[in-house]
């Protein structure tokens, strides 16, 4: 992730909740036109917010599945970050 990505995504909360300045919103939109990674991050954040704003979770995940899922996601993240 580039420095520009990190700088712009530091304002993602304000961008998504509508409190960011119009200049920041325009800059984020412009950046996302050419950056697939940031588009995915913003889209995922929007979907997560929409999911949690809805009613309660449809079904609770079994505890052992949660542990395996978190481990798998952590391992994938560490590989991607070059920590493994």
C-alpha positions in Angstrom: 0.0 0.0 0.0 1.4 3.3 -1.0 1.9 6.4 1.2 -0.9 8.1 -0.7 -3.3 5.2 0.0 -2.4 5.3 3.7 -2.9 9.1 3.9 -6.3 8.9 2.1 -7.6 5.9 4.0 -6.8 7.7 7.3 -9.9 9.7 6.5 -12.1 6.8 5.6 -14.4 7.1 8.7 -15.2 10.7 7.9 -15.7 9.8 4.2 -18.1 7.0 4.9 -20.1 8.8 7.6 -20.4 12.0 5.4 -18.5 14.3 7.7 -15.4 14.7 5.5 -14.8 17.9 3.6 -15.9 18.0 0.0 -12.2 18.3 -1.0 -11.3 15.1 0.9 -14.2 13.3 -0.6 -13.3 14.4 -4.1 -9.6 13.3 -3.5 -10.7 9.9 -2.2 -13.0 9.3 -5.1 -10.3 10.4 -7.6 -7.8 8.1 -5.9 -10.2 5.1 -6.0 -10.7 5.5 -9.7 -7.1 4.3 -10.2 -6.6 2.2 -7.1 -8.4 -1.2 -6.9 -7.0 -1.9 -3.4 -8.6 1.2 -1.9 -11.8 0.6 -3.8 -12.0 -2.8 -2.1 -11.2 -1.4 1.3 -13.9 1.3 1.1 -16.4 -1.1 -0.4 -15.7 -3.7 2.3 -16.1 -1.0 5.0 -19.4 0.1 3.5 -20.7 -3.4 3.5 -19.6 -4.0 7.0 -21.3 -0.9 8.3 -24.5 -1.8 6.4 -24.4 -5.3 7.9 -24.0 -4.1 11.5 -26.6 -1.3 11.1 -29.1 -4.1 10.2 -30.8 -6.2 12.8 -29.0 -8.7 14.9 -26.8 -11.3 13.2 -28.9 -13.9 11.5 -26.9 -16.8 13.0 -24.1 -16.9 15.5 -21.0 -18.8 14.3 -20.0 -21.8 16.4 -17.1 -21.0 18.7 -14.7 -23.5 17.1 -15.5 -22.1 13.7 -14.8 -18.6 14.9 -11.4 -19.6 16.2 -10.5 -21.4 12.9 -11.7 -18.5 10.8 -9.8 -15.9 12.8 -6.7 -18.0 12.6 -7.0 -18.4 8.9 -7.6 -14.7 8.4 -4.6 -13.8 10.6 -2.3 -16.3 8.8 -3.4 -14.9 5.4 -2.8 -11.3 6.6 0.7 -12.2 8.0 1.6 -13.9 4.7 0.5 -10.8 2.8 2.5 -8.6 5.1 5.6 -10.8 4.7 5.6 -11.8 8.3 5.7 -15.5 7.6 
